[in-house]
Amino acid sequence: MTVSSTVASTENEEKGKIFFEDVTFETMPEKIAVFDYGFLDTLDALGVEGVVGVAQDSRLPSHLESYAYDDYTNVGTLKSPLLEDLAELDPDVIFISGRQSTFYEELKEIAPVVFVGTTSEDYWNTFLASVDVATKMFGKEAEAEKYLAKFDTF
């Protein structure tokens, strides 16, 4: 399965334009590291199992505080990944968003990286694209349909 990031590239003050590559997986990732709390929320809502690493040194939203416990490895903050700890964790995939884009090349040396961030210019469609990534990668079509239906009520 080949997965595309939610955007093709992003601008970074420090490194300029960063282009995200499509990632091909031979099997479904079993060990997941997540830096984007919105995507962590989506994985949680869809019932995806296998999250092993979370950016715990930043403030997790209250409904995701269960990811702050020892069952999950701390992989840094939203702005500064702990690269050595992440490498030791040996994840099958790393999900990032804009704040971690500076570290894209370093993270790719550890595991395949998928950018799942949203943009302010096209928030809804990039959010839907991130849900689509999770849906396809983890076979959660029915769960995604139910999850997205909640947004139709607003």
C-alpha positions in Angstrom: 0.0 0.0 0.0 1.3 3.4 -0.9 0.4 6.4 1.3 0.6 10.0 0.4 1.0 12.8 2.9 -1.9 15.2 3.4 0.1 17.9 1.6 2.9 17.6 -0.9 5.1 20.1 0.8 5.4 22.8 3.5 7.4 25.9 4.0 9.8 26.0 6.9 11.6 29.1 8.1 14.8 27.2 8.9 14.9 24.8 5.9 12.8 26.4 3.3 10.4 24.2 1.3 10.2 20.6 2.4 8.7 18.0 0.0 7.1 14.9 1.5 7.5 11.6 -0.3 4.9 8.9 -0.8 5.5 5.9 1.4 5.0 2.3 0.4 4.2 -0.3 3.1 4.5 -4.0 2.5 2.5 -4.8 5.6 0.3 -2.8 8.0 2.4 -0.9 10.5 2.3 -2.4 13.9 4.5 0.0 15.9 3.3 3.6 15.5 4.9 6.8 16.7 2.7 10.0 16.6 3.7 13.6 16.9 0.4 15.2 15.7 -2.3 15.2 18.5 -5.1 15.7 15.9 -4.0 12.5 14.2 -3.6 10.7 17.5 -7.2 11.7 18.2 -8.2 10.2 14.9 -6.3 7.0 15.5 -7.9 6.7 18.9 -11.4 7.4 17.6 -11.0 4.8 14.9 -9.7 2.2 17.4 -6.3 1.8 15.8 -4.0 -0.3 17.9 -0.2 -0.2 17.9 0.6 3.3 19.1 3.9 2.9 21.0 5.4 6.4 20.9 3.8 9.8 21.6 5.2 13.3 22.0 4.5 13.4 25.8 6.7 16.3 26.7 4.1 18.7 25.3 0.7 19.1 26.9 -1.6 16.3 25.7 -5.3 17.3 25.4 -7.3 16.0 28.4 -9.1 13.4 26.3 -5.8 11.9 25.2 -4.1 11.9 28.6 -4.1 8.1 28.6 -1.2 8.3 26.1 0.9 10.0 28.8 1.5 6.8 30.7 4.4 4.3 30.7 2.6 2.1 28.2 3.8 4.6 25.6 7.3 5.8 25.0 7.9 9.5 25.2 9.4 10.6 21.8 9.9 14.3 22.7 7.8 17.5 22.3 5.8 18.7 19.4 8.7 20.8 18.3 11.7 18.6 19.3 11.7 14.9 18.7 14.0 12.7 20.9 15.7 11.1 17.9 17.7 8.6 19.8 14.8 7.4 21.9 12.7 7.2 18.8 15.3 5.2 17.0 15.5 2.8 19.9 11.7 2.4 19.8 12.1 1.2 16.1 8.6 2.2 14.9 7.2 1.0 11.6 5.8 4.4 10.9 6.2 8.0 12.2 3.3 10.4 11.8 4.2 14.1 11.8 2.8 17.5 11.1 4.2 21.0 10.5 6.0 21.4 13.8 8.2 18.4 13.2 8.8 19.1 9.5 12.2 20.5 10.3 13.3 17.0 11.3 11.7 15.2 8.3 15.1 14.0 6.9 16.4 12.8 10.3 13.1 11.0 11.0 13.1 9.3 7.6 16.4 7.6 8.7 14.6 6.0 11.6 11.3 4.9 9.9 8.9 5.8 7.1 7.4 9.2 7.8 3.9 10.3 6.8 2.9 14.0 7.1 -0.7 14.1 8.4 -1.0 17.8 9.2 -3.8 20.1 8.2 -3.5 23.5 6.7 -5.3 26.7 7.6 -6.0 27.4 3.9 -7.8 24.1 3.4 -8.4 22.7 6.9 -11.4 20.6 6.2 -10.0 18.8 3.1 -6.6 18.2 4.7 -8.4 16.9 7.8 -10.4 14.5 5.6 -7.1 13.5 3.9 -5.6 12.6 7.3 -8.6 10.5 8.2 -8.3 8.8 4.8 -4.7 8.0 5.6 -5.7 6.3 8.8 -8.7 4.6 7.3 -6.7 3.0 4.4 -3.6 2.1 6.4 -5.4 0.4 9.2 -8.6 -0.9 7.5 -11.0 1.2 9.5 -13.6 2.1 6.8 -16.7 1.5 8.9 -15.2 3.3 11.9 -14.2 6.3 9.8 -17.7 6.5 8.3 -19.2 6.6 11.8 -16.4 9.1 13.0 -17.0 11.5 10.1 -20.8 11.3 10.5 -20.4 13.1 13.9 -19.2 16.2 12.0 -22.3 16.3 9.8 -24.4 17.2 12.9 -22.7 20.6 13.4 
